[in-house]
């Protein structure tokens, strides 16, 4: 079994789990970067398409254009009337 050392203490791999960390003890500086560009996604004509990996990390975000035909738009349908 591989062992990592922190100071004078040795921890076995996978021995520290998320519920053992104090709230806010893992800062953004300690998180690995992803391929996602920081910023706002989505707008009046775009919706965000988001991919999240099995660890809960956002790995891809893009804008998807949405076109609503002016003649086919009925606001009463949206309001449930």
Secondary structure, DSSP 8 states (H G I E B T S, - for coil): --EEEETTEEEETT---GGGS-TT-S-GGGS---S---S---BTTEEEEEEE-TTS-EEEEEEEE----GGG--HHHHTT-
